[in-house]
Amino acid sequence: MNPILFTLLLTGVFSLLNMYISKRLISRLSISSKYKCYFRIFLYLNLFGIFLYALARYYVEFPSWLYFLFSLPIGVLFLLFCTAILYDTSHLFLSFTPMQEKRRSFFKNSLDIGAVVTAVAITSHSIYNARTVVLEDKEIKITNLHHSYKILQLSDIHIGGLIDAAFIKDIVKRVNDCKPDLVVITGDLVDIGIKKAHHILEEFKALQSKYGTYYIVGNHEYFHGIEVIIKRVKELGIRVLENENVYIGEEGKGFNLAGVYDIFGYRAQHHIPDINKALTNRLENSPTILLAHQPKFLQEIYDFQKIDLVLSGHTHGGQLYPFRFLVSLQQPYISGLHQHTPITQIYVNKGTGFWGPPMRLGASAEITEIILNT
């Protein structure tokens, strides 16, 4: 998306959320006009922070601590908006419930305090969660596999802003400590210009596994120069799967690993996914695992193509829990392992980093340790 259009759209949407929070939450709180004024000033500062976030993302270089402050308002305002909706609903219910005025006043004051405390608590918890990356262990049975393999999956790291070299260095160490057979990165690795990401990507040279590291692009790579990103990743010794497949393990005893471009390629009109090309010349008698950034790519897979497992990301597990419902309108699966058809399973990684606000609620960041068993 054009950076100017993105900035205008972002500030426009959050201006509407600001208005709702002001009218439906702040105006009804049982506090003095002075404190209501302070709350509204806080809202305006948050809105200005969102505008500065867009500048920091595309135009101006800010130090990490300042970028962190500018990143927070998106999540803060969204969670306040959700709190305001709950408050509004509860207030409506309270107004129609018959009771004595004294008791109504007590419940109203309790509702006011609860709304403010809830907003502060979930915001603080969300910020903490964003920097906590969980190691998810998952055992998946694969038909016709002759012995087990350990795959470490990373996804949606979104290098840029607060996802810096120190963050990647820690992730790489944790992956290496698991001693994987191979590592896969299922898209949205880079979310800034390659010049800014160049030194951060160097950390991936330290990844260690028996069969190497494999990568597919996500939709965000299309926004930042997909060709130069692919070129840079290849320079790190990472194999980029561009509508193609490789064989992992001893011939006849391992599995096919295929990868496709992201479906955003249809909109961009270049680097378009092609499942048929990706499966060309695979070893038919061995299982096939497909790397596809968006779970929605399942729509392009037919049973006769015999794909045993799809590894995806993209959804962030919703990142901030209320978003989960919106994501579910677009994607068939949000997180975890699912049996899509009698033939095909899919695992959706919730993302190793985060996008936008450094916040996660109800969807922890993850490194996935997948054990493929017979």
Secondary structure, DSSP 8 states (H G I E B T S, - for coil): --HHHHHHHHHHHHHHHHHHHHHHTGGGSSS-HHHHHHHHHHHHHHHHHHHHHHHHHHT----HHHHHHHHHHHHHHHHHHHHHHHHHHHHHHHHHS---HHHHHHHHHHHHHHHHHHHHHHHHHHHHHHT-EEEEEEEEE-TT--S-EEEEEE----BBTTB-HHHHHHHHHHHHHT--SEEEEES--B-S-HHHHHHHHGGGGG---SS-EEEE--SGGGGS-HHHHHHHHHHTT-EE-SSEEEEESSTTTSEEEEE---THHHHHTSS---HHHHTTT--TTS-EEEE-SSGGGGGG--GGG---EEEE-SSGGGSBTTHHHHHHTT-S--SEEEE-SSS-EEEE---SS-SSSS--BS--EEEEEEEEE-
